[in-house]
Structures are given as structure tokens and as C-alpha cells.
Amino acid sequence: MKIYDEKHIKNVVFVGAHGCGKTTLSETMLYEAKIINRRGSIEEKNTISDYHEIEQERGTSVYATPLHTEWRNYKINIIDTPGLDDYIGEIISSIRVADTVVNVINAKNGCEIGTEIIWSYIDKYHKPMLFVINQIDHEAANFEKSFTSLKKLVGNNVVKIQYPLIIDDAQCIVDVLKMKLYKFSPEGGKPEKLEIPQSEIEKADKLHNELVEKAAENDEELLELFFEKGTLNEDEMRQGIKAGMLNHDLFPVFCVSALNDMGTGRLMGFIDNVAPAAYEMKPEQSIEGKPVEPKIEASTSIFVFKTIHQPNLGQVTFFKVISGTVNLNDKLINSNNGETEIINQLFIMDGKNRSSVSKLTIGDIGATLKLKHTETGDTLCEKGYQVTMKPIKYPESRIIKAIYASNKKDEEKLSDALKKIHSQDPTVIVEFSKETKQLLLGCQGELHLATIQWMLKHIYNIEVEFRKPKIAYRETVQRSSTANYRHKKQSGGSGQFAQVHLKIEPWYEGIEEPEGFNIRGKEVVELPWGGTLVFYNCIVGGAIDLRYLPSVMKGVLEVMESGPLTNSYIRDVRVMVYDGKMHSVDSNDISFKIAGAHAFKEAFLNSNPMLLEPTNKLTVKVPEDMVGNVMTDLQSRRAIIQGIDSKDHYQILHCICPAAELYGYSTTLRSLTQGRATFSSVFSSYQTVPTNTQAELVKQVDLQELEV
């Protein structure tokens, strides 16, 4: 395979709402460039991009798929992404390594829900972007309406380079950059290049002048040239458009019919000639704080943006060359963990098809197999060149479920499978809750969850079930209480004896020291589950030997790991041990541990104990006309709305909501807003559970213990 230099490699990612035609467009571009001899289709389940079994079964993209095409001595790397935001991790990682985002719009629908969601990520990464309005030859297509929806989304920096036109029942495209008309036969393919008809000259001239002005605005030299000449030639316009794209201030609009192969050649020509290459982008800042210059003469560094696990290949690692050149058999250091990896194989991937290469230069996208110590987000670099690229930031889980293997014999197998699924998709979060004794699975939505279940069943042969996760409550006290406990056990020989008198009180930051006690010692324990235990030695007269007090505290901590109300962790308590008894022969550490535990439990139950529930800081971004229903639902979930901000045509609600009430929220929010609202949720604090809710929770635990 031909090796391209850094000036002739362009990386684009296709994004857009579900059904806009990204996969068809990528297939047509490969066909137009003669990379493939026959175009596949989604209906026939034979496209290069959607090659996974689940994609063919469901007729939609699930994974981001790297491809490439070659057009007029340029190599264009394409990453075709899913259109549903359940698979947002695939989209984000692809945007991260692309140099230009191609946002595909369905000419029938204009900006859709998916377009709005994806735009927020494109805007965040500040990537160059162009729009492609697809399906212009569909009977329900409305190019002008679609263009207007783009202006509403991104503002006046969106500018037409093309618009569609029908002449004598033939599909045409007017190009106002080249000031030519492309006329297509019903079969599509290479168009007839004509002069713009007289009836369209006025409109085309107006759009051309708008494009000239937009191009000139982005370069001071071009602006002076524009004022001097009153216009710019085609090369100068290309220069200005590229500058505008690099500044994220200009978004060109093209139109195509991917299905009927109309306009794809011109689109590839623009990507070749105008879309920025990696070496023209601003250097990325490494974690070490130094810029990583995209230069071929620099030391080698590559960034891993995607990992997949295939039964016949094992782990396939996709990367972008950030600097220098990577060669076959190179030894590179993983700067994230210090391990050495050998690039034994080097490929260009087109779906499941692999083409071996001997080297790849900066900006190029490739793959290798069977790296032992490398995962998505890692950086591999030349020895002696320590550089670590900033990791990809993925959104928090929107759905959390407890996951169980239907057959207990598959539990270990399930754990291994979930590790591979997380490796492949970092938005799948897997963790075991020691507190609730549940294996928890976090993902982006119901469809994402169904995909994980499909993979477990069809790829790993594991049947699973999902359940509502238990809530990790906390227990604490509301008032002071005293208790004493005598532990005595005699069974021949040395027995066991200990007596402990203690007092417990609520603890909070800044509380004054307890009164009425002779404090001889104090230990502050920051509990691993959050909160504090403050343990005081208030023994006088040697009633208990000092060596037994650590055992008393161990007994207290043992009870705090499983509180008497709901078996939840106890937090924020202080304990004063002020009296007791011991025996010169029968007293020992275990006796005082038992006595301390029983005394603490008794005092805790007499101190008006209460439950604390975890609450989350919830941020909901919702269209203005849908705020009412969303707020009503939040109030039904005991959410407290703390503030509302406005941004564009959205309201951003800031709330505190009990974690127990967020179960199923993702699905409900989608239903209330037709999928247009988004939310994020992070832990906030523990707050008091309402009395009636606490009584019900304690009752449930009692019933469960009776059943056991």
C-alpha cells in the first residue's frame, strides 16, 4: 500500500443523527475512489463499515469504524460513527483524533436531536467542521429548511458552498466556490460540468460574494487583498476557508446524494484541497505540560483512541500518529504505565479488512494487534521521549443496573467478559459494591444496555439479568446515649470477661470537646466509606487497662460496618469510653472487642438513630418549551431545584436529587422531551431520609432477614 506524507493525509469523522446516511456516504466514497468494486447497502447487510453481526442484525451502526479512501493523490481516513447518543463514547473518541468533522444532515429532517447533542461535543473540542446535507434527491428533501436549521444551531458562520437544483428533471448541484454547475445522470457518478444557467446567476453571485467575505474575514492578508481587489480568486478563497475552519469560525455546507452517488467526488476534492491536515492543527498539550509538535522529524508518539476484541484476532488497537513515524517492529514505551510494547504488526483497517504497511507517518490512523499492556487513552512513545496525551473525557453513566449471571457458574466468566466490554467501550463502567454486595454496570441508555446484553449472550455465551441497584444508605445518631455491657464466658480454664461503659453522641466538624469527662486520649478515624469516628479514652483510676482500648474501638468499628437499622455503614459519631471492669486472668482483647461492640450497638439504638441517603447533583439541559413537564417530574422525585440558567434555546436546571429517585430517570427524560434533553449526575452529599421512608426501609430489611 502506498505510504503518504503528512501533507497528503486527511482525517475526517462522519457524525450525525441516526438515519442521516453516514454509512452510505462512506461506502459511496470508497466506491467512487475504486477502493471497492461494488457498493454495499445497509439493507443487504454488506457495507464495509457495518460489519459486526449486531449492526447487520439491527440495521444501524453500533461501533465507530475506521476506513480509508484515496482521491487525487490524497489519503482520506474516515471514521464512520453511530448516530445514537447511547453510543456517545464511540463518537467522542473518534472526534478526538479527527482533524475535520463532517456533520451529515438528512435533507428531509434538517437538524435533529442527534445533531444537537453531537454539536455540543464538536463545539467543546473546537474542531474544524463542515456540513453535508444528504439525500437532496429525495422527494421530501428541503435543502433551504435544512440550511435554516443549521444557522439556528451554529449561528451565521455556516455558509453555503453548494445548493441543489433540478434542471429538466435532472439533479444538479450549483457550486458557488468554483462557480460551476454539476449535472448528474440518474445513475449518479461523474457529473457533467456546466456553466451556471442565467436564471441562477444572480443567486449564485450573491452566495459567492458572501463566501468571499467569509473567507476574507479569517485572514488579515486576505482581508487587505479583498479591500484592494473587491474579490478573491479560488485559491485565495480556499486559504481563507481553511483558516476559518481552523479557527472554528466557518462551517461550509455541501450537498450530496450518497445513495445515488451524486456530489461525493466534489466533497472528497474539497477535503483534499481545503480541510486541514494534522500537521496544520495546533499542537496538543501533553499532561507533562509541553506541546506535542505534529512534525515528522519529531520523536515518535501515538495515541490509542479505540480498542476492540475480536474472537479470531484478539485485541485490536487503533491509534493516531501524533508525532514522528511509527515503523514495523518499533519498541515503544507506554507512558501511562511504563511498559514496553513491540509493534509486531501494522495495518490500515477498512472495517474488518486489514492491509499491512511497513510504517505510518504523523496524522495517519492505523492499527496493531495483541498489545499486552495498552488500553484506550494510552500514549505510546519513543524511549527517552516522555509524553502523555490527555485522556478522552467520557460522560458519566446515565443508567446503572445490578447485573447477575443467570447461571452462577458463569460469574467469573461474566467478570472477564465485562472487562473486555469496558476495554472496548470505556463508557461501560463495571464495579463491585462491597457495601451492597452487587456487581454494578453503568452505561448510556436502554439501547446501550440492550447492546451489552446482546454481546454477553451472542459473543461470550453468558445469559444475564439486570436488577435495580441497592442504595448505599448511611446510619448516624441524633442525640447522646449511654450504655454498658458485661461480657462473661466461663467454660473451664481461662474464661472471658470484660465490661465497658460508654457514651455516644453525634459528631460534626467544629463541635466542642465533650463535657464532664476526663479526656486522657483521643483518636480521629476518617472512615473509608466517608464520615468520621472520634474515639475518646476517658478512663480514670485504671478501671480498664489502656492496652484493651484499641480492642474496644475495633468492636465499635465492626458494628459501624453494618449498622443495626439497615445493615448500612454508620458515620459521624463520637464515642467516650469512661468506665468498665476487667479481670486479671479472664480479660483479653477479644472480650473487650465483644463488650465494646455490644455496648455501642445498644447505645446507638437508644440515640434516635436515623438514615442518611446519598443525593446527587443533577444538571438537566432541556429545551425551553419542555421545561414544565421536566420540572414536574423532578419535583415528584423529591428533587430540590437550586437554580436555572439559560443558554441558546435551552434551560439548564441545577438540582439536588436523592439517588434512590433517579432510577429510570434517563428513560423518563427521553420520553418527556423526545430525546432532546440531556443530563449529568454526580454524587453530592448524604442527607436525612424522611421519617416515613426510613420506617419503610427498616421494615424491608427486617422482612428480608426473616426470609433468610
Backbone hydrogen bonds, N-H to C=O, Kabsch-Sander energy under -0.5 kcal/mol:
donor,donor_aa,acceptor,acceptor_aa,energy
4,Y,2,K,-0.5
8,H,5,D,-1.9
9,I,6,E,-0.8
10,K,75,K,-2.8
12,V,10,K,-0.6
12,V,77,N,-3.2
13,V,100,T,-1.8
14,F,79,I,-2.6
15,V,13,V,-0.6
15,V,102,V,-2.3
18,H,83,G,-0.8
20,C,17,A,-1.7
25,L,21,G,-2.4
26,S,22,K,-2.4
27,E,23,T,-2.2
28,T,24,T,-2.4
29,M,25,L,-2.2
30,L,26,S,-1.9
31,Y,27,E,-2.0
32,E,28,T,-3.2
33,A,29,M,-1.6
34,K,31,Y,-1.6
35,I,30,L,-2.7
36,I,30,L,-1.1
45,K,41,S,-0.6
45,K,42,I,-0.7
46,N,41,S,-1.7
51,Y,49,S,-1.7
56,Q,52,H,-2.1
57,E,53,E,-2.3
58,R,54,I,-2.0
59,G,55,E,-1.7
60,T,55,E,-1.1
65,T,80,D,-2.6
67,L,78,I,-3.3
69,T,76,I,-2.2
71,W,74,Y,-2.4
74,Y,71,W,-0.8
75,K,8,H,-2.9
76,I,69,T,-3.1
76,I,74,Y,-0.5
77,N,10,K,-3.0
77,N,75,K,-0.6
78,I,67,L,-1.9
78,I,76,I,-0.5
79,I,12,V,-1.7
80,D,65,T,-2.4
80,D,78,I,-0.6
81,T,14,F,-1.5
81,T,79,I,-0.6
87,Y,84,L,-2.0
88,I,85,D,-1.3
90,E,87,Y,-1.0
91,I,87,Y,-1.2
92,I,88,I,-3.0
93,S,89,G,-2.0
94,S,90,E,-1.2
95,I,91,I,-2.4
96,R,92,I,-2.1
97,V,93,S,-0.9
97,V,94,S,-0.5
98,A,94,S,-1.3
99,D,11,N,-1.6
100,T,11,N,-1.6
101,V,128,P,-2.9
102,V,13,V,-3.0
102,V,100,T,-0.6
103,N,101,V,-0.8
103,N,130,L,-2.7
104,V,15,V,-3.0
104,V,102,V,-0.8
105,I,132,V,-3.1
106,N,110,G,-0.5
107,A,105,I,-0.6
107,A,134,N,-2.4
109,N,106,N,-1.0
110,G,106,N,-3.0
116,E,112,E,-2.0
117,I,113,I,-2.2
118,I,114,G,-2.5
119,W,115,T,-2.2
120,S,116,E,-1.2
121,Y,117,I,-0.7
121,Y,118,I,-0.8
122,I,118,I,-2.1
123,D,119,W,-3.0
124,K,120,S,-1.3
125,Y,121,Y,-2.2
126,H,122,I,-1.2
127,K,122,I,-1.3
130,L,101,V,-2.5
131,F,252,P,-3.1
132,V,103,N,-2.3
133,I,254,F,-3.1
134,N,105,I,-3.3
134,N,132,V,-0.8
136,I,256,V,-1.6
138,H,135,Q,-1.6
141,A,138,H,-1.9
142,N,107,A,-2.6
146,S,142,N,-2.2
147,F,143,F,-2.8
148,T,144,E,-2.4
149,S,145,K,-1.9
150,L,146,S,-1.5
151,K,147,F,-2.0
152,K,148,T,-1.9
153,L,149,S,-1.4
154,V,150,L,-2.9
155,G,151,K,-2.0
158,V,155,G,-1.1
159,V,251,F,-2.0
161,I,253,V,-2.3
162,Q,253,V,-1.5
163,Y,174,V,-1.7
165,L,172,C,-2.4
167,I,165,L,-0.5
167,I,170,A,-2.3
170,A,167,I,-1.8
172,C,165,L,-2.9
173,I,182,Y,-2.2
174,V,163,Y,-3.0
175,D,173,I,-0.6
175,D,180,K,-3.0
176,V,161,I,-2.6
176,V,174,V,-0.6
177,L,161,I,-0.7
179,M,175,D,-1.2
180,K,175,D,-1.5
181,L,194,L,-2.9
182,Y,173,I,-3.0
183,K,181,L,-0.6
183,K,192,E,-2.7
184,F,171,Q,-2.6
188,G,185,S,-2.1
189,G,261,D,-2.9
192,E,183,K,-3.2
193,K,191,P,-0.5
194,L,181,L,-3.3
194,L,192,E,-0.6
200,E,197,P,-2.0
201,I,197,P,-0.7
201,I,198,Q,-0.8
202,E,198,Q,-0.5
204,A,200,E,-2.9
205,D,201,I,-3.2
206,K,202,E,-2.0
207,L,203,K,-2.2
208,H,204,A,-2.6
209,N,205,D,-2.6
210,E,206,K,-2.0
211,L,207,L,-2.2
212,V,208,H,-2.4
213,E,209,N,-2.4
214,K,210,E,-2.3
215,A,211,L,-2.6
216,A,212,V,-2.4
217,E,213,E,-1.8
218,N,214,K,-0.5
218,N,215,A,-0.9
219,D,216,A,-1.4
223,L,219,D,-2.4
224,E,220,E,-2.2
225,L,221,E,-2.2
226,F,222,L,-2.6
227,F,223,L,-2.3
228,E,224,E,-1.9
229,K,225,L,-3.0
230,G,226,F,-3.0
237,M,233,N,-2.5
238,R,234,E,-2.3
239,Q,235,D,-2.1
240,G,236,E,-2.2
241,I,237,M,-2.8
242,K,238,R,-2.6
243,A,239,Q,-2.0
244,G,240,G,-2.3
245,M,241,I,-2.5
246,L,242,K,-2.7
247,N,243,A,-1.8
248,H,245,M,-1.2
249,D,244,G,-3.0
250,L,244,G,-1.0
251,F,157,N,-2.6
253,V,159,V,-1.7
254,F,131,F,-2.8
256,V,133,I,-2.2
257,S,262,M,-2.4
261,D,258,A,-0.9
262,M,257,S,-2.3
263,G,261,D,-0.5
267,L,263,G,-1.8
268,M,264,T,-2.4
269,G,265,G,-2.1
270,F,266,R,-2.1
271,I,267,L,-2.2
272,D,268,M,-2.6
273,N,269,G,-2.5
274,V,270,F,-3.1
275,A,270,F,-1.4
278,A,9,I,-0.5
280,E,277,A,-1.5
281,M,277,A,-0.5
281,M,278,A,-1.3
284,E,292,V,-0.8
286,S,290,K,-2.3
287,I,388,T,-3.4
289,G,286,S,-1.7
292,V,284,E,-3.0
293,E,291,P,-0.8
295,K,293,E,-2.3
298,A,295,K,-1.0
301,S,323,S,-2.0
302,I,380,L,-2.9
303,F,320,K,-2.5
304,V,378,D,-2.7
305,F,303,F,-0.6
305,F,318,F,-1.5
306,K,318,F,-1.2
308,I,316,V,-2.3
310,Q,308,I,-0.5
310,Q,314,G,-2.8
313,L,310,Q,-0.8
314,G,310,Q,-3.5
316,V,308,I,-3.2
317,T,315,Q,-0.5
317,T,368,T,-2.8
318,F,306,K,-2.9
318,F,316,V,-0.5
319,F,366,G,-2.5
320,K,303,F,-2.1
321,V,364,D,-2.5
322,I,301,S,-2.2
322,I,320,K,-0.7
323,S,301,S,-1.7
324,G,295,K,-2.4
326,V,360,L,-2.6
327,N,325,T,-0.5
328,L,358,S,-2.7
329,N,343,I,-3.7
330,D,327,N,-1.9
332,L,330,D,-0.6
332,L,341,E,-2.9
333,I,381,C,-3.4
334,N,339,E,-3.5
335,S,333,I,-0.9
335,S,379,T,-2.1
336,N,379,T,-0.6
337,N,334,N,-1.0
338,G,334,N,-3.2
341,E,332,L,-3.2
343,I,330,D,-2.7
343,I,341,E,-0.5
344,N,342,I,-1.9
347,F,367,A,-2.6
348,I,355,S,-2.3
350,D,353,N,-2.7
351,G,66,P,-1.8
353,N,350,D,-2.1
355,S,348,I,-2.1
357,V,346,L,-2.1
360,L,326,V,-2.4
362,I,324,G,-0.7
363,G,321,V,-3.1
364,D,361,T,-2.1
366,G,319,F,-2.1
367,A,347,F,-1.9
368,T,317,T,-2.1
370,K,315,Q,-2.4
377,G,304,V,-2.9
378,D,375,E,-1.9
380,L,302,I,-2.3
381,C,333,I,-2.5
382,E,300,T,-2.4
385,Y,382,E,-2.2
386,Q,384,G,-0.6
387,V,385,Y,-0.8
390,K,285,Q,-0.6
394,Y,392,I,-0.7
398,R,443,C,-2.2
399,I,443,C,-2.2
401,K,441,L,-2.7
402,A,467,R,-2.7
403,I,439,L,-2.7
404,Y,465,E,-2.4
406,S,463,E,-2.6
407,N,463,E,-0.5
408,K,406,S,-0.6
410,D,407,N,-2.6
411,E,408,K,-1.5
414,L,410,D,-3.0
415,S,411,E,-2.0
416,D,412,E,-1.9
417,A,413,K,-2.2
418,L,414,L,-2.6
419,K,415,S,-1.6
420,K,416,D,-1.6
421,I,417,A,-2.2
422,H,418,L,-2.5
423,S,419,K,-2.2
424,Q,420,K,-2.0
425,D,421,I,-2.3
428,V,425,D,-2.5
429,I,427,T,-0.8
429,I,442,G,-2.3
431,E,440,L,-2.0
433,S,431,E,-0.5
433,S,438,Q,-3.1
434,K,432,F,-0.9
437,K,433,S,-1.7
438,Q,433,S,-0.9
440,L,431,E,-3.2
440,L,438,Q,-0.7
441,L,401,K,-3.3
442,G,429,I,-3.1
443,C,399,I,-2.5
449,L,445,G,-2.4
450,A,446,E,-2.4
451,T,447,L,-2.0
452,I,448,H,-2.1
453,Q,449,L,-2.3
454,W,450,A,-2.3
455,M,451,T,-2.5
456,L,452,I,-2.4
457,K,453,Q,-2.0
458,H,454,W,-3.1
459,I,455,M,-2.3
460,Y,455,M,-1.6
462,I,456,L,-3.2
465,E,404,Y,-2.4
467,R,402,A,-2.7
473,Y,471,I,-1.6
474,R,612,L,-2.5
475,E,569,Y,-2.8
476,T,610,M,-2.2
478,Q,607,S,-2.0
479,R,607,S,-1.5
481,S,504,I,-1.9
483,A,502,L,-2.2
485,Y,500,V,-2.0
487,H,485,Y,-0.6
487,H,498,A,-3.8
488,K,486,R,-0.6
489,K,496,Q,-2.7
496,Q,489,K,-2.9
497,F,586,D,-1.2
498,A,487,H,-2.1
499,Q,581,K,-1.8
500,V,485,Y,-2.2
501,H,579,D,-2.7
502,L,483,A,-2.6
503,K,576,M,-2.0
504,I,481,S,-2.8
505,E,574,R,-2.0
507,W,572,D,-1.8
511,I,508,Y,-1.9
519,I,517,F,-1.1
520,R,518,N,-0.6
520,R,537,N,-3.6
521,G,537,N,-1.1
523,E,535,F,-2.4
525,V,523,E,-0.6
525,V,533,L,-3.4
526,E,524,V,-0.6
527,L,525,V,-0.8
527,L,531,G,-1.7
530,G,527,L,-2.1
533,L,525,V,-2.3
534,V,573,V,-1.9
535,F,523,E,-3.0
535,F,533,L,-0.5
536,Y,534,V,-0.5
536,Y,575,V,-3.2
537,N,521,G,-2.6
538,C,536,Y,-0.8
538,C,577,V,-2.6
540,V,578,Y,-0.5
543,A,540,V,-1.1
548,Y,545,D,-2.0
549,L,546,L,-1.1
552,V,548,Y,-1.7
553,M,549,L,-2.4
554,K,550,P,-2.0
555,G,551,S,-2.1
556,V,552,V,-2.1
557,L,553,M,-2.8
558,E,554,K,-2.1
559,V,555,G,-1.7
560,M,556,V,-2.0
561,E,557,L,-1.0
561,E,558,E,-0.5
562,S,559,V,-1.6
563,G,568,S,-3.3
567,N,563,G,-1.8
569,Y,473,Y,-0.7
570,I,560,M,-2.7
571,R,475,E,-2.3
573,V,532,T,-1.7
574,R,505,E,-2.5
575,V,534,V,-2.8
576,M,503,K,-3.1
577,V,536,Y,-2.1
577,V,575,V,-0.6
578,Y,501,H,-1.5
578,Y,576,M,-0.7
579,D,501,H,-1.2
581,K,499,Q,-1.4
587,S,583,H,-1.5
592,F,588,N,-1.8
593,K,589,D,-2.2
594,I,590,I,-2.2
595,A,591,S,-2.5
596,G,592,F,-2.4
597,A,593,K,-2.0
598,H,594,I,-2.4
599,A,595,A,-2.5
600,F,596,G,-2.3
601,K,597,A,-2.3
602,E,598,H,-2.3
603,A,599,A,-2.4
604,F,600,F,-2.7
605,L,601,K,-2.2
606,N,602,E,-1.2
607,S,604,F,-1.5
610,M,476,T,-2.5
612,L,474,R,-3.6
613,E,687,Q,-3.4
615,T,685,S,-2.9
616,N,657,C,-3.2
617,K,682,V,-3.4
618,L,616,N,-0.8
618,L,655,C,-2.5
619,T,680,S,-2.6
620,V,618,L,-0.5
620,V,653,L,-2.3
621,K,619,T,-0.5
621,K,678,T,-3.0
622,V,620,V,-0.7
622,V,651,Q,-2.8
624,E,649,H,-2.1
626,M,623,P,-2.2
627,V,624,E,-1.1
630,V,626,M,-1.4
631,M,627,V,-2.7
632,T,628,G,-2.2
633,D,629,N,-2.0
634,L,630,V,-2.3
635,Q,631,M,-2.3
636,S,632,T,-1.5
637,R,633,D,-0.7
637,R,634,L,-0.9
638,R,635,Q,-1.5
639,A,634,L,-2.2
640,I,656,I,-2.9
641,I,639,A,-0.6
642,Q,640,I,-0.6
642,Q,654,H,-3.1
643,G,654,H,-1.3
645,D,652,I,-2.4
647,K,650,Y,-2.3
650,Y,647,K,-2.3
651,Q,622,V,-3.1
652,I,645,D,-3.3
653,L,620,V,-3.0
653,L,651,Q,-0.6
654,H,643,G,-2.8
655,C,618,L,-3.0
655,C,653,L,-0.6
656,I,640,I,-2.0
657,C,616,N,-2.4
659,A,614,P,-2.8
661,E,658,P,-1.4
662,L,659,A,-1.4
663,Y,660,A,-0.5
665,Y,662,L,-2.3
668,T,664,G,-2.0
669,L,665,Y,-3.1
670,R,666,S,-2.0
671,S,667,T,-2.0
672,L,668,T,-2.5
673,T,669,L,-1.8
674,Q,670,R,-0.8
675,G,670,R,-1.6
676,R,673,T,-1.8
678,T,621,K,-2.0
680,S,619,T,-2.1
682,V,617,K,-1.8
684,S,615,T,-3.2
685,S,615,T,-1.0
687,Q,613,E,-2.5
689,V,611,L,-2.4
694,Q,690,P,-2.5
695,A,691,T,-2.3
696,E,692,N,-1.7
697,L,693,T,-2.3
698,V,694,Q,-2.5
699,K,695,A,-2.0
700,Q,696,E,-2.1
701,V,697,L,-1.9
702,D,698,V,-2.2
703,L,699,K,-2.3
704,Q,700,Q,-2.2
705,E,701,V,-2.3
706,L,702,D,-1.8
707,E,703,L,-2.1
708,V,704,Q,-1.9
